[in-house]
């Protein structure tokens, strides 16, 4: 994943174009731009999407409560990379995760081959719980044979032998 700083805006399109023209690595590439101007102007969004499609790179979908200006639903490759930031681990976050499970399931029905979903929450101690919630939802919606990690909270308290 190439994650560009917030100051990397459309005025630097040529640099991104030259970077992507370099010989491609043997692994999938995802690009995240965070400058709001990429998404405010549909022409820039289209230019960026076309460049990434041409180079078989995924445009990272950033879903962050504090940055609704940069979220999009464009797939530029047969796989998707979603960087999801939670708010507080509450009901609103759980609904957003369920929405993503629905969306990714629908995309899979239309040919999406692979999904990389990176959840993050501060404080980080709840991130694993939210990731498991998402995986359970995705498995239920798609029927995929996903191995769901067991959390300590899923297990009984260890018993001491006396």
C-alpha positions in Angstrom: 0.0 0.0 0.0 1.2 3.4 -0.9 -0.3 5.9 1.5 0.3 9.5 0.6 0.2 12.4 3.0 -2.8 14.8 3.2 -0.8 17.4 1.3 -0.4 15.2 -1.8 -3.1 16.7 -3.9 -4.1 16.6 -7.6 -1.4 19.2 -8.5 1.0 16.2 -8.1 -0.8 13.9 -10.5 2.2 13.8 -12.8 4.4 12.5 -10.0 1.9 9.7 -9.2 1.7 8.9 -12.9 5.5 8.6 -13.2 5.7 6.5 -10.1 3.1 4.0 -11.3 4.9 3.8 -14.7 8.0 2.3 -13.1 8.2 -1.5 -13.4 5.5 -3.1 -11.3 6.3 -5.3 -8.4 5.0 -8.9 -8.4 2.5 -8.2 -5.7 -0.8 -6.2 -5.7 -0.5 -2.5 -5.2 -3.0 -0.2 -3.5 -2.8 3.6 -3.4 -4.3 5.8 -0.8 -4.7 9.5 -1.4 -6.1 11.6 1.4 -6.2 15.2 0.0 -9.9 16.0 -0.2 -9.5 17.7 -3.6 -9.1 14.3 -5.2 -12.7 13.6 -4.3 -14.4 17.0 -4.4 -13.9 17.3 -8.1 -15.4 14.4 -10.1 -12.9 15.1 -12.9 -9.9 14.5 -10.6 -11.6 11.4 -9.1 -12.1 10.0 -12.7 -8.5 10.8 -13.7 -7.2 9.1 -10.6 -9.4 6.1 -11.1 -8.4 5.7 -14.7 -4.7 5.9 -13.8 -5.1 3.2 -11.2 -7.2 1.0 -13.4 -4.6 1.3 -16.2 -1.9 0.3 -13.7 -4.1 -2.5 -12.2 -3.8 -0.8 -8.8 -6.6 -0.6 -6.2 -7.7 2.8 -4.9 -7.8 2.4 -1.1 -11.2 3.1 0.3 -10.8 5.1 3.5 -13.8 5.0 5.8 -13.1 7.2 8.8 -15.7 9.0 10.9 -13.6 12.2 10.9 -12.9 12.2 7.1 -16.2 11.7 5.3 -14.8 13.9 2.5 -12.5 11.2 1.2 -14.7 8.2 1.2 -15.6 6.7 -2.2 -16.9 3.4 -3.6 -14.8 3.0 -6.7 -13.2 -0.3 -7.5 -10.2 0.2 -9.8 -9.0 -3.5 -9.6 -10.6 -6.9 -9.2 -9.8 -6.6 -5.5 -10.4 -4.0 -2.8 -8.4 -2.5 0.1 -10.6 -0.9 2.7 -9.0 1.1 5.6 -11.7 1.4 8.2 -11.3 3.6 11.3 -13.7 3.2 14.1 -15.1 5.9 16.4 -15.7 4.3 19.8 -16.5 0.6 19.2 -20.2 1.3 19.8 -23.4 0.6 17.9 -22.6 3.0 15.1 -19.3 1.3 14.4 -21.0 -2.1 14.5 -23.6 -0.8 11.9 -20.8 0.5 9.7 -19.0 -2.8 9.8 -22.3 -4.6 8.9 -22.7 -2.2 6.0 -19.2 -3.1 4.8 -19.9 -6.8 5.1 -23.1 -6.3 3.0 -21.2 -4.1 0.4 -18.2 -6.5 0.0 -20.6 -9.5 -0.2 -22.5 -7.6 -3.0 -19.2 -6.8 -4.8 -18.2 -10.5 -4.6 -21.5 -11.4 -6.3 -20.4 -9.1 -9.1 -16.9 -10.6 -9.5 -14.8 -9.1 -6.8 -12.0 -11.7 -6.2 -10.3 -10.5 -3.1 -10.9 -8.0 -0.2 -8.4 -6.6 2.2 -10.1 -5.0 5.1 -8.0 -3.2 7.7 -9.9 -2.2 10.8 -8.4 0.2 13.3 -9.8 1.7 16.5 -8.2 3.8 19.1 -7.9 2.5 21.8 -6.5 -0.5 19.9 -7.7 -3.0 22.5 -11.1 -3.2 20.9 -9.8 -3.6 17.3 -9.7 -7.4 17.4 -13.3 -7.6 18.7 -14.5 -5.3 15.8 -12.5 -7.4 13.3 -14.1 -10.6 14.5 -17.6 -8.9 14.3 -16.8 -7.9 10.7 -15.6 -11.4 9.7 -18.6 -13.1 11.3 -20.9 -10.8 9.3 -19.0 -11.3 6.1 -19.1 -15.1 6.5 -22.9 -15.0 7.2 -23.6 -12.9 4.2 -21.3 -14.7 1.7 -21.0 -18.2 2.9 -17.2 -18.0 2.6 -15.3 -20.5 4.5 -13.6 -18.0 6.8 -11.7 -19.0 9.8 -12.9 -16.7 12.6 -10.3 -16.1 15.3 -11.4 -16.9 18.9 -11.0 -14.1 21.3 -10.2 -14.4 25.0 -13.6 -13.0 25.7 -15.1 -16.0 23.9 -13.4 -18.4 26.2 -14.1 -19.3 29.8 -11.9 -18.0 32.5 -8.9 -20.4 32.8 -9.3 -22.7 35.8 -6.4 -23.4 38.1 -5.6 -27.0 39.0 -5.3 -27.5 42.8 
